[in-house]
Each structure stands twice: as structure tokens, then as C-alpha cells.
Amino acid sequence: MALDDFIKAFANEFDDTPQEVFKPETKYRELEEWSSLTALSIISMVDDEFDKSITGADLRSCVTIEQLYNMILSK
């Protein structure tokens, strides 16, 4: 999955945040809609789309969407 496709899939986990907000450099934990429920949705999406497991600690260790994407690829 390319970074652009990952960003679209990531953005789809948010109901109220406009799609144009999501860019590689977006600091996702600073988004108003970010919550523990959103984090669980992202973990599930990564499992479904990448067939890889990430944890809450993995999400906390990354700052931007691109960093998260690169961390997933490295697993």
C-alpha cells in the first residue's frame, strides 16, 4: 500500500475531520477527533489492510501519519 492510500484509509477512520486535513506531516494525535476509540480503529485498519499488528504504544511512538506508515512497513 502506498503512502497516499494509507492516508486515505487512515482518514476514513475519522467521521468529522475533513479529508484535506490528512497529509503525511499531519500530527494525528493533535486532531480534535483523536480518541482511544479512534486509536483502536486505526489498529484494526492496520491489521486488516497490512496484516500487521500494532499497539497503542506504537501509535504513541509516532508523531505524524508518515512516521506511522513507515513504522508499519518496517514490521
PyMOL Python script that loads the backbone (N, CA, C, O; Angstrom):
from pymol import cmd

cmd.read_pdbstr("""\
ATOM      1  N   MET A   1       0.845  -1.175   0.000  1.00  0.00           N
ATOM      2  CA  MET A   1       0.000   0.000   0.000  1.00  0.00           C
ATOM      3  C   MET A   1       0.895   1.244   0.000  1.00  0.00           C
ATOM      4  O   MET A   1       1.826   1.360   0.797  1.00  0.00           O
ATOM      5  N   ALA A   2       0.597   2.142  -0.889  1.00  0.00           N
ATOM      6  CA  ALA A   2       1.346   3.392  -0.996  1.00  0.00           C
ATOM      7  C   ALA A   2       0.933   4.349   0.125  1.00  0.00           C
ATOM      8  O   ALA A   2      -0.136   4.206   0.719  1.00  0.00           O
ATOM      9  N   LEU A   3       1.794   5.318   0.399  1.00  0.00           N
ATOM     10  CA  LEU A   3       1.513   6.295   1.460  1.00  0.00           C
ATOM     11  C   LEU A   3       0.182   7.000   1.222  1.00  0.00           C
ATOM     12  O   LEU A   3      -0.599   7.168   2.159  1.00  0.00           O
ATOM     13  N   ASP A   4      -0.092   7.416  -0.015  1.00  0.00           N
ATOM     14  CA  ASP A   4      -1.361   8.107  -0.302  1.00  0.00           C
ATOM     15  C   ASP A   4      -2.564   7.238   0.029  1.00  0.00           C
ATOM     16  O   ASP A   4      -3.557   7.726   0.567  1.00  0.00           O
ATOM     17  N   ASP A   5      -2.477   5.947  -0.293  1.00  0.00           N
ATOM     18  CA  ASP A   5      -3.574   5.029   0.014  1.00  0.00           C
ATOM     19  C   ASP A   5      -3.716   4.837   1.522  1.00  0.00           C
ATOM     20  O   ASP A   5      -4.828   4.733   2.042  1.00  0.00           O
ATOM     21  N   PHE A   6      -2.578   4.790   2.221  1.00  0.00           N
ATOM     22  CA  PHE A   6      -2.619   4.670   3.676  1.00  0.00           C
ATOM     23  C   PHE A   6      -3.290   5.894   4.292  1.00  0.00           C
ATOM     24  O   PHE A   6      -4.099   5.765   5.211  1.00  0.00           O
ATOM     25  N   ILE A   7      -2.957   7.072   3.790  1.00  0.00           N
ATOM     26  CA  ILE A   7      -3.547   8.308   4.319  1.00  0.00           C
ATOM     27  C   ILE A   7      -5.061   8.291   4.111  1.00  0.00           C
ATOM     28  O   ILE A   7      -5.810   8.690   5.003  1.00  0.00           O
ATOM     29  N   LYS A   8      -5.522   7.831   2.941  1.00  0.00           N
ATOM     30  CA  LYS A   8      -6.967   7.751   2.690  1.00  0.00           C
ATOM     31  C   LYS A   8      -7.633   6.771   3.649  1.00  0.00           C
ATOM     32  O   LYS A   8      -8.688   7.068   4.208  1.00  0.00           O
ATOM     33  N   ALA A   9      -7.027   5.612   3.840  1.00  0.00           N
ATOM     34  CA  ALA A   9      -7.580   4.617   4.769  1.00  0.00           C
ATOM     35  C   ALA A   9      -7.580   5.161   6.197  1.00  0.00           C
ATOM     36  O   ALA A   9      -8.537   4.957   6.944  1.00  0.00           O
ATOM     37  N   PHE A  10      -6.502   5.854   6.572  1.00  0.00           N
ATOM     38  CA  PHE A  10      -6.393   6.464   7.900  1.00  0.00           C
ATOM     39  C   PHE A  10      -7.511   7.492   8.078  1.00  0.00           C
ATOM     40  O   PHE A  10      -8.193   7.502   9.102  1.00  0.00           O
ATOM     41  N   ALA A  11      -7.695   8.350   7.083  1.00  0.00           N
ATOM     42  CA  ALA A  11      -8.707   9.405   7.149  1.00  0.00           C
ATOM     43  C   ALA A  11     -10.115   8.828   7.247  1.00  0.00           C
ATOM     44  O   ALA A  11     -10.990   9.428   7.871  1.00  0.00           O
ATOM     45  N   ASN A  12     -10.335   7.681   6.641  1.00  0.00           N
ATOM     46  CA  ASN A  12     -11.658   7.059   6.666  1.00  0.00           C
ATOM     47  C   ASN A  12     -12.074   6.612   8.068  1.00  0.00           C
ATOM     48  O   ASN A  12     -13.251   6.341   8.306  1.00  0.00           O
ATOM     49  N   GLU A  13     -11.130   6.533   8.983  1.00  0.00           N
ATOM     50  CA  GLU A  13     -11.435   6.152  10.360  1.00  0.00           C
ATOM     51  C   GLU A  13     -11.963   7.335  11.177  1.00  0.00           C
ATOM     52  O   GLU A  13     -12.355   7.166  12.332  1.00  0.00           O
ATOM     53  N   PHE A  14     -11.973   8.516  10.588  1.00  0.00           N
ATOM     54  CA  PHE A  14     -12.449   9.734  11.248  1.00  0.00           C
ATOM     55  C   PHE A  14     -13.768  10.151  10.614  1.00  0.00           C
ATOM     56  O   PHE A  14     -13.883  10.191   9.389  1.00  0.00           O
ATOM     57  N   ASP A  15     -14.761  10.461  11.435  1.00  0.00           N
ATOM     58  CA  ASP A  15     -16.078  10.822  10.924  1.00  0.00           C
ATOM     59  C   ASP A  15     -16.229  12.311  10.627  1.00  0.00           C
ATOM     60  O   ASP A  15     -16.864  12.684   9.641  1.00  0.00           O
ATOM     61  N   ASP A  16     -15.657  13.155  11.464  1.00  0.00           N
ATOM     62  CA  ASP A  16     -15.933  14.590  11.383  1.00  0.00           C
ATOM     63  C   ASP A  16     -14.771  15.445  10.888  1.00  0.00           C
ATOM     64  O   ASP A  16     -14.951  16.638  10.646  1.00  0.00           O
ATOM     65  N   THR A  17     -13.596  14.865  10.734  1.00  0.00           N
ATOM     66  CA  THR A  17     -12.429  15.633  10.306  1.00  0.00           C
ATOM     67  C   THR A  17     -12.363  15.634   8.784  1.00  0.00           C
ATOM     68  O   THR A  17     -12.399  14.566   8.173  1.00  0.00           O
ATOM     69  N   PRO A  18     -12.267  16.812   8.151  1.00  0.00           N
ATOM     70  CA  PRO A  18     -12.211  16.883   6.685  1.00  0.00           C
ATOM     71  C   PRO A  18     -11.013  16.122   6.116  1.00  0.00           C
ATOM     72  O   PRO A  18      -9.930  16.127   6.701  1.00  0.00           O
ATOM     73  N   GLN A  19     -11.216  15.473   4.975  1.00  0.00           N
ATOM     74  CA  GLN A  19     -10.175  14.675   4.329  1.00  0.00           C
ATOM     75  C   GLN A  19      -8.918  15.491   4.038  1.00  0.00           C
ATOM     76  O   GLN A  19      -7.808  14.969   4.134  1.00  0.00           O
ATOM     77  N   GLU A  20      -9.079  16.759   3.684  1.00  0.00           N
ATOM     78  CA  GLU A  20      -7.916  17.574   3.298  1.00  0.00           C
ATOM     79  C   GLU A  20      -6.966  17.850   4.464  1.00  0.00           C
ATOM     80  O   GLU A  20      -5.845  18.312   4.246  1.00  0.00           O
ATOM     81  N   VAL A  21      -7.391  17.578   5.682  1.00  0.00           N
ATOM     82  CA  VAL A  21      -6.536  17.754   6.869  1.00  0.00           C
ATOM     83  C   VAL A  21      -5.430  16.691   6.895  1.00  0.00           C
ATOM     84  O   VAL A  21      -4.354  16.920   7.446  1.00  0.00           O
ATOM     85  N   PHE A  22      -5.705  15.535   6.299  1.00  0.00           N
ATOM     86  CA  PHE A  22      -4.799  14.389   6.392  1.00  0.00           C
ATOM     87  C   PHE A  22      -3.714  14.462   5.330  1.00  0.00           C
ATOM     88  O   PHE A  22      -3.972  14.327   4.134  1.00  0.00           O
ATOM     89  N   LYS A  23      -2.488  14.680   5.805  1.00  0.00           N
ATOM     90  CA  LYS A  23      -1.295  14.760   4.951  1.00  0.00           C
ATOM     91  C   LYS A  23      -0.192  13.953   5.633  1.00  0.00           C
ATOM     92  O   LYS A  23      -0.327  13.611   6.808  1.00  0.00           O
ATOM     93  N   PRO A  24       0.895  13.641   4.925  1.00  0.00           N
ATOM     94  CA  PRO A  24       1.968  12.879   5.567  1.00  0.00           C
ATOM     95  C   PRO A  24       2.464  13.513   6.860  1.00  0.00           C
ATOM     96  O   PRO A  24       2.813  12.803   7.803  1.00  0.00           O
ATOM     97  N   GLU A  25       2.499  14.844   6.914  1.00  0.00           N
ATOM     98  CA  GLU A  25       3.044  15.536   8.085  1.00  0.00           C
ATOM     99  C   GLU A  25       2.002  15.821   9.171  1.00  0.00           C
ATOM    100  O   GLU A  25       2.327  16.449  10.179  1.00  0.00           O
ATOM    101  N   THR A  26       0.762  15.372   8.985  1.00  0.00           N
ATOM    102  CA  THR A  26      -0.290  15.596   9.981  1.00  0.00           C
ATOM    103  C   THR A  26       0.060  14.900  11.295  1.00  0.00           C
ATOM    104  O   THR A  26       0.369  13.709  11.323  1.00  0.00           O
ATOM    105  N   LYS A  27       0.004  15.670  12.375  1.00  0.00           N
ATOM    106  CA  LYS A  27       0.234  15.131  13.729  1.00  0.00           C
ATOM    107  C   LYS A  27      -1.113  14.614  14.232  1.00  0.00           C
ATOM    108  O   LYS A  27      -1.903  15.348  14.825  1.00  0.00           O
ATOM    109  N   TYR A  28      -1.347  13.334  13.978  1.00  0.00           N
ATOM    110  CA  TYR A  28      -2.687  12.774  14.157  1.00  0.00           C
ATOM    111  C   TYR A  28      -3.186  12.808  15.593  1.00  0.00           C
ATOM    112  O   TYR A  28      -4.393  12.924  15.808  1.00  0.00           O
ATOM    113  N   ARG A  29      -2.317  12.714  16.571  1.00  0.00           N
ATOM    114  CA  ARG A  29      -2.795  12.738  17.967  1.00  0.00           C
ATOM    115  C   ARG A  29      -3.219  14.136  18.396  1.00  0.00           C
ATOM    116  O   ARG A  29      -3.830  14.294  19.453  1.00  0.00           O
ATOM    117  N   GLU A  30      -2.906  15.158  17.595  1.00  0.00           N
ATOM    118  CA  GLU A  30      -3.329  16.523  17.896  1.00  0.00           C
ATOM    119  C   GLU A  30      -4.680  16.866  17.267  1.00  0.00           C
ATOM    120  O   GLU A  30      -5.225  17.942  17.511  1.00  0.00           O
ATOM    121  N   LEU A  31      -5.219  15.950  16.456  1.00  0.00           N
ATOM    122  CA  LEU A  31      -6.521  16.201  15.843  1.00  0.00           C
ATOM    123  C   LEU A  31      -7.605  16.193  16.919  1.00  0.00           C
ATOM    124  O   LEU A  31      -7.562  15.386  17.847  1.00  0.00           O
ATOM    125  N   GLU A  32      -8.560  17.082  16.790  1.00  0.00           N
ATOM    126  CA  GLU A  32      -9.630  17.208  17.782  1.00  0.00           C
ATOM    127  C   GLU A  32     -10.405  15.899  17.941  1.00  0.00           C
ATOM    128  O   GLU A  32     -10.839  15.562  19.042  1.00  0.00           O
ATOM    129  N   GLU A  33     -10.573  15.174  16.857  1.00  0.00           N
ATOM    130  CA  GLU A  33     -11.366  13.944  16.882  1.00  0.00           C
ATOM    131  C   GLU A  33     -10.591  12.729  17.410  1.00  0.00           C
ATOM    132  O   GLU A  33     -11.185  11.674  17.629  1.00  0.00           O
ATOM    133  N   TRP A  34      -9.272  12.864  17.615  1.00  0.00           N
ATOM    134  CA  TRP A  34      -8.468  11.731  18.077  1.00  0.00           C
ATOM    135  C   TRP A  34      -8.927  11.295  19.468  1.00  0.00           C
ATOM    136  O   TRP A  34      -9.116  12.121  20.361  1.00  0.00           O
ATOM    137  N   SER A  35      -9.101   9.991  19.633  1.00  0.00           N
ATOM    138  CA  SER A  35      -9.507   9.433  20.924  1.00  0.00           C
ATOM    139  C   SER A  35      -9.001   8.003  21.012  1.00  0.00           C
ATOM    140  O   SER A  35      -8.431   7.475  20.058  1.00  0.00           O
ATOM    141  N   SER A  36      -9.213   7.387  22.153  1.00  0.00           N
ATOM    142  CA  SER A  36      -8.815   5.992  22.304  1.00  0.00           C
ATOM    143  C   SER A  36      -9.620   5.098  21.363  1.00  0.00           C
ATOM    144  O   SER A  36      -9.111   4.083  20.889  1.00  0.00           O
ATOM    145  N   LEU A  37     -10.848   5.461  21.095  1.00  0.00           N
ATOM    146  CA  LEU A  37     -11.671   4.691  20.157  1.00  0.00           C
ATOM    147  C   LEU A  37     -11.119   4.798  18.730  1.00  0.00           C
ATOM    148  O   LEU A  37     -11.088   3.811  17.995  1.00  0.00           O
ATOM    149  N   THR A  38     -10.690   5.993  18.351  1.00  0.00           N
ATOM    150  CA  THR A  38     -10.068   6.171  17.042  1.00  0.00           C
ATOM    151  C   THR A  38      -8.783   5.360  16.954  1.00  0.00           C
ATOM    152  O   THR A  38      -8.502   4.751  15.922  1.00  0.00           O
ATOM    153  N   ALA A  39      -8.013   5.350  18.017  1.00  0.00           N
ATOM    154  CA  ALA A  39      -6.778   4.573  18.049  1.00  0.00           C
ATOM    155  C   ALA A  39      -7.067   3.095  17.803  1.00  0.00           C
ATOM    156  O   ALA A  39      -6.359   2.435  17.042  1.00  0.00           O
ATOM    157  N   LEU A  40      -8.109   2.584  18.449  1.00  0.00           N
ATOM    158  CA  LEU A  40      -8.485   1.184  18.232  1.00  0.00           C
ATOM    159  C   LEU A  40      -8.907   0.945  16.788  1.00  0.00           C
ATOM    160  O   LEU A  40      -8.611  -0.106  16.219  1.00  0.00           O
ATOM    161  N   SER A  41      -9.593   1.906  16.198  1.00  0.00           N
ATOM    162  CA  SER A  41      -9.997   1.786  14.792  1.00  0.00           C
ATOM    163  C   SER A  41      -8.779   1.739  13.874  1.00  0.00           C
ATOM    164  O   SER A  41      -8.755   0.976  12.908  1.00  0.00           O
ATOM    165  N   ILE A  42      -7.769   2.553  14.176  1.00  0.00           N
ATOM    166  CA  ILE A  42      -6.535   2.562  13.375  1.00  0.00           C
ATOM    167  C   ILE A  42      -5.812   1.225  13.525  1.00  0.00           C
ATOM    168  O   ILE A  42      -5.334   0.665  12.539  1.00  0.00           O
ATOM    169  N   ILE A  43      -5.730   0.715  14.744  1.00  0.00           N
ATOM    170  CA  ILE A  43      -5.085  -0.578  14.984  1.00  0.00           C
ATOM    171  C   ILE A  43      -5.791  -1.670  14.172  1.00  0.00           C
ATOM    172  O   ILE A  43      -5.133  -2.520  13.571  1.00  0.00           O
ATOM    173  N   SER A  44      -7.112  -1.647  14.155  1.00  0.00           N
ATOM    174  CA  SER A  44      -7.890  -2.625  13.401  1.00  0.00           C
ATOM    175  C   SER A  44      -7.678  -2.466  11.895  1.00  0.00           C
ATOM    176  O   SER A  44      -7.528  -3.456  11.179  1.00  0.00           O
ATOM    177  N   MET A  45      -7.664  -1.225  11.418  1.00  0.00           N
ATOM    178  CA  MET A  45      -7.449  -0.954   9.995  1.00  0.00           C
ATOM    179  C   MET A  45      -6.086  -1.477   9.551  1.00  0.00           C
ATOM    180  O   MET A  45      -5.972  -2.073   8.480  1.00  0.00           O
ATOM    181  N   VAL A  46      -5.049  -1.259  10.365  1.00  0.00           N
ATOM    182  CA  VAL A  46      -3.702  -1.736  10.028  1.00  0.00           C
ATOM    183  C   VAL A  46      -3.683  -3.261   9.970  1.00  0.00           C
ATOM    184  O   VAL A  46      -3.045  -3.847   9.095  1.00  0.00           O
ATOM    185  N   ASP A  47      -4.373  -3.890  10.893  1.00  0.00           N
ATOM    186  CA  ASP A  47      -4.456  -5.350  10.894  1.00  0.00           C
ATOM    187  C   ASP A  47      -5.134  -5.848   9.619  1.00  0.00           C
ATOM    188  O   ASP A  47      -4.661  -6.793   8.988  1.00  0.00           O
ATOM    189  N   ASP A  48      -6.243  -5.210   9.242  1.00  0.00           N
ATOM    190  CA  ASP A  48      -6.991  -5.617   8.049  1.00  0.00           C
ATOM    191  C   ASP A  48      -6.248  -5.321   6.753  1.00  0.00           C
ATOM    192  O   ASP A  48      -6.185  -6.171   5.864  1.00  0.00           O
ATOM    193  N   GLU A  49      -5.683  -4.117   6.641  1.00  0.00           N
ATOM    194  CA  GLU A  49      -5.078  -3.672   5.388  1.00  0.00           C
ATOM    195  C   GLU A  49      -3.644  -4.163   5.190  1.00  0.00           C
ATOM    196  O   GLU A  49      -3.227  -4.425   4.061  1.00  0.00           O
ATOM    197  N   PHE A  50      -2.892  -4.289   6.278  1.00  0.00           N
ATOM    198  CA  PHE A  50      -1.475  -4.654   6.187  1.00  0.00           C
ATOM    199  C   PHE A  50      -1.195  -6.060   6.699  1.00  0.00           C
ATOM    200  O   PHE A  50      -0.116  -6.607   6.474  1.00  0.00           O
ATOM    201  N   ASP A  51      -2.165  -6.636   7.384  1.00  0.00           N
ATOM    202  CA  ASP A  51      -1.975  -7.921   8.051  1.00  0.00           C
ATOM    203  C   ASP A  51      -0.790  -7.849   9.011  1.00  0.00           C
ATOM    204  O   ASP A  51       0.013  -8.776   9.116  1.00  0.00           O
ATOM    205  N   LYS A  52      -0.709  -6.705   9.712  1.00  0.00           N
ATOM    206  CA  LYS A  52       0.336  -6.485  10.721  1.00  0.00           C
ATOM    207  C   LYS A  52      -0.319  -5.976  11.982  1.00  0.00           C
ATOM    208  O   LYS A  52      -1.347  -5.301  11.935  1.00  0.00           O
ATOM    209  N   SER A  53       0.283  -6.303  13.111  1.00  0.00           N
ATOM    210  CA  SER A  53      -0.245  -5.871  14.400  1.00  0.00           C
ATOM    211  C   SER A  53       0.562  -4.701  14.941  1.00  0.00           C
ATOM    212  O   SER A  53       1.792  -4.729  14.961  1.00  0.00           O
ATOM    213  N   ILE A  54      -0.163  -3.666  15.380  1.00  0.00           N
ATOM    214  CA  ILE A  54       0.481  -2.557  16.074  1.00  0.00           C
ATOM    215  C   ILE A  54      -0.228  -2.389  17.413  1.00  0.00           C
ATOM    216  O   ILE A  54      -1.339  -2.881  17.611  1.00  0.00           O
ATOM    217  N   THR A  55       0.422  -1.702  18.307  1.00  0.00           N
ATOM    218  CA  THR A  55      -0.115  -1.496  19.653  1.00  0.00           C
ATOM    219  C   THR A  55      -0.372  -0.015  19.902  1.00  0.00           C
ATOM    220  O   THR A  55       0.002   0.840  19.099  1.00  0.00           O
ATOM    221  N   GLY A  56      -1.005   0.264  21.007  1.00  0.00           N
ATOM    222  CA  GLY A  56      -1.182   1.647  21.424  1.00  0.00           C
ATOM    223  C   GLY A  56       0.159   2.332  21.618  1.00  0.00           C
ATOM    224  O   GLY A  56       0.306   3.516  21.317  1.00  0.00           O
ATOM    225  N   ALA A  57       1.139   1.586  22.122  1.00  0.00           N
ATOM    226  CA  ALA A  57       2.486   2.144  22.295  1.00  0.00           C
ATOM    227  C   ALA A  57       3.095   2.519  20.942  1.00  0.00           C
ATOM    228  O   ALA A  57       3.795   3.525  20.832  1.00  0.00           O
ATOM    229  N   ASP A  58       2.828   1.711  19.916  1.00  0.00           N
ATOM    230  CA  ASP A  58       3.311   2.040  18.569  1.00  0.00           C
ATOM    231  C   ASP A  58       2.696   3.353  18.101  1.00  0.00           C
ATOM    232  O   ASP A  58       3.388   4.201  17.536  1.00  0.00           O
ATOM    233  N   LEU A  59       1.403   3.521  18.334  1.00  0.00           N
ATOM    234  CA  LEU A  59       0.734   4.768  17.936  1.00  0.00           C
ATOM    235  C   LEU A  59       1.310   5.957  18.685  1.00  0.00           C
ATOM    236  O   LEU A  59       1.492   7.029  18.109  1.00  0.00           O
ATOM    237  N   ARG A  60       1.597   5.771  19.966  1.00  0.00           N
ATOM    238  CA  ARG A  60       2.148   6.870  20.769  1.00  0.00           C
ATOM    239  C   ARG A  60       3.591   7.192  20.384  1.00  0.00           C
ATOM    240  O   ARG A  60       4.046   8.316  20.597  1.00  0.00           O
ATOM    241  N   SER A  61       4.316   6.226  19.822  1.00  0.00           N
ATOM    242  CA  SER A  61       5.721   6.446  19.483  1.00  0.00           C
ATOM    243  C   SER A  61       5.889   7.248  18.199  1.00  0.00           C
ATOM    244  O   SER A  61       6.977   7.750  17.919  1.00  0.00           O
ATOM    245  N   CYS A  62       4.830   7.369  17.425  1.00  0.00           N
ATOM    246  CA  CYS A  62       4.885   8.120  16.168  1.00  0.00           C
ATOM    247  C   CYS A  62       4.178   9.456  16.352  1.00  0.00           C
ATOM    248  O   CYS A  62       3.250   9.587  17.150  1.00  0.00           O
ATOM    249  N   VAL A  63       4.642  10.444  15.591  1.00  0.00           N
ATOM    250  CA  VAL A  63       4.039  11.769  15.679  1.00  0.00           C
ATOM    251  C   VAL A  63       3.165  12.056  14.463  1.00  0.00           C
ATOM    252  O   VAL A  63       2.056  12.572  14.599  1.00  0.00           O
ATOM    253  N   THR A  64       3.664  11.722  13.277  1.00  0.00           N
ATOM    254  CA  THR A  64       2.943  12.037  12.043  1.00  0.00           C
ATOM    255  C   THR A  64       2.398  10.768  11.391  1.00  0.00           C
ATOM    256  O   THR A  64       2.794   9.653  11.730  1.00  0.00           O
ATOM    257  N   ILE A  65       1.495  10.967  10.462  1.00  0.00           N
ATOM    258  CA  ILE A  65       0.939   9.831   9.720  1.00  0.00           C
ATOM    259  C   ILE A  65       2.044   9.120   8.949  1.00  0.00           C
ATOM    260  O   ILE A  65       2.062   7.890   8.889  1.00  0.00           O
ATOM    261  N   GLU A  66       2.963   9.877   8.360  1.00  0.00           N
ATOM    262  CA  GLU A  66       4.054   9.263   7.604  1.00  0.00           C
ATOM    263  C   GLU A  66       4.957   8.426   8.502  1.00  0.00           C
ATOM    264  O   GLU A  66       5.396   7.348   8.100  1.00  0.00           O
ATOM    265  N   GLN A  67       5.240   8.902   9.705  1.00  0.00           N
ATOM    266  CA  GLN A  67       6.054   8.109  10.640  1.00  0.00           C
ATOM    267  C   GLN A  67       5.354   6.803  10.990  1.00  0.00           C
ATOM    268  O   GLN A  67       5.995   5.756  11.076  1.00  0.00           O
ATOM    269  N   LEU A  68       4.049   6.862  11.190  1.00  0.00           N
ATOM    270  CA  LEU A  68       3.287   5.654  11.489  1.00  0.00           C
ATOM    271  C   LEU A  68       3.344   4.690  10.303  1.00  0.00           C
ATOM    272  O   LEU A  68       3.568   3.493  10.482  1.00  0.00           O
ATOM    273  N   TYR A  69       3.144   5.204   9.119  1.00  0.00           N
ATOM    274  CA  TYR A  69       3.204   4.399   7.902  1.00  0.00           C
ATOM    275  C   TYR A  69       4.566   3.706   7.784  1.00  0.00           C
ATOM    276  O   TYR A  69       4.623   2.504   7.525  1.00  0.00           O
ATOM    277  N   ASN A  70       5.652   4.446   7.970  1.00  0.00           N
ATOM    278  CA  ASN A  70       6.993   3.874   7.867  1.00  0.00           C
ATOM    279  C   ASN A  70       7.242   2.834   8.960  1.00  0.00           C
ATOM    280  O   ASN A  70       7.900   1.824   8.711  1.00  0.00           O
ATOM    281  N   MET A  71       6.730   3.066  10.153  1.00  0.00           N
ATOM    282  CA  MET A  71       6.888   2.109  11.237  1.00  0.00           C
ATOM    283  C   MET A  71       6.164   0.804  10.898  1.00  0.00           C
ATOM    284  O   MET A  71       6.678  -0.284  11.160  1.00  0.00           O
ATOM    285  N   ILE A  72       4.975   0.919  10.317  1.00  0.00           N
ATOM    286  CA  ILE A  72       4.201  -0.274   9.922  1.00  0.00           C
ATOM    287  C   ILE A  72       4.957  -1.053   8.858  1.00  0.00           C
ATOM    288  O   ILE A  72       5.032  -2.280   8.923  1.00  0.00           O
ATOM    289  N   LEU A  73       5.512  -0.357   7.887  1.00  0.00           N
ATOM    290  CA  LEU A  73       6.259  -1.018   6.814  1.00  0.00           C
ATOM    291  C   LEU A  73       7.478  -1.748   7.363  1.00  0.00           C
ATOM    292  O   LEU A  73       7.882  -2.773   6.816  1.00  0.00           O
ATOM    293  N   SER A  74       8.062  -1.237   8.429  1.00  0.00           N
ATOM    294  CA  SER A  74       9.282  -1.833   8.976  1.00  0.00           C
ATOM    295  C   SER A  74       8.995  -3.084   9.808  1.00  0.00           C
ATOM    296  O   SER A  74       9.921  -3.820  10.147  1.00  0.00           O
ATOM    297  N   LYS A  75       7.745  -3.332  10.136  1.00  0.00           N
ATOM    298  CA  LYS A  75       7.388  -4.507  10.956  1.00  0.00           C
ATOM    299  C   LYS A  75       7.365  -5.758  10.110  1.00  0.00           C
ATOM    300  O   LYS A  75       7.087  -6.843  10.620  1.00  0.00           O
TER     301      LYS A  75
END
""", "prot")
cmd.dss("prot")
cmd.show_as("cartoon", "prot")
cmd.util.cbc("prot")
cmd.orient("prot")
